[in-house]
C-alpha cells in the first residue's frame, strides 16, 4: 500500500521490489532527484550492468525511378 496523501506524488520502484526507491511530491527538482536516485542505485547494485551496445549499419535505401514507357512505340507493355 502506497499511502499517498499528497498529490501529485511520484513513486519510483525497482522491478520486482515492493519498497520504493523514491517517493516524493512532484516539484521542480523531481527529475534531478530521480536521476540521482537511479545513478546511486546503479552504483550500489552489484547486479547492475549496462547492456552491450550493438552497432549496426544498414545501406541507405535506393529509390528507382519508374521507367517511362512510350505507349505508341510499345503498346504491349
N, C-alpha and C positions, 0 to 999 in steps of 0.2 A: 504494500500500500504506500503510495507516494506521500499522502497527506499534504498536498499543496493547498495553501490557504491564500496566497497572493498570486495574482495574475497580471501580466503574463510571466510565467516561470519557465526556465529552460532546464531540462534534465538530460544529462549525458551518461549513458550506460555502456559498459563493455559487453560485448556479445556473450550470452550465457552467464551473466552475472546479475545478481539481484541488487547489489549495492551501487548507488550512483557515484560516478567519478566526479560529477559536478552537478549541483542543483542550486540555482540562484535565480532571483528575479531578473528578468530581462532588463538590460541597461545599455548604455553606450559602450561599456567595457566588456560586454558578453563575448564578442568574437575574440578579443585578445585573451580573455580568461580561458576560453575553450581551447585556443591554440596552445596556451601554456600548459593546461591540464593534459592535453594529448601528448605534447612533447615530453613532459615529465613522466607520464605513464609509460611512454615508449622507452625512455631511458632506464626506468626501473624494472621493466619487464624483461626477463631473461628469454622468454619465448618469442619476443617480438623480433622479426626480421623483415627487412624490406624484400618484396618480391623482385626477382631479377627483371631487369628491363630488357624486353625483346625488341631489337631494332629490326625493322623490315623495310624493304624498299619495293616499290611497285613502279612499273613503267607507266608513264603518262598515257592515258588513252588517246588513241589516234582517231580522228574522225575522217571518214571517207566521204567524198562528195558523191552524190547520186549522179550516175552518168546520164548525160543528156542524150536522148535518142531522137534522131530525125525520123519522124513517123512516115514522111513521104518517101525516104530512101529505104527504111527498114520497117515495113508495115507488120512484119511477123513478131517484132519484139514488143 
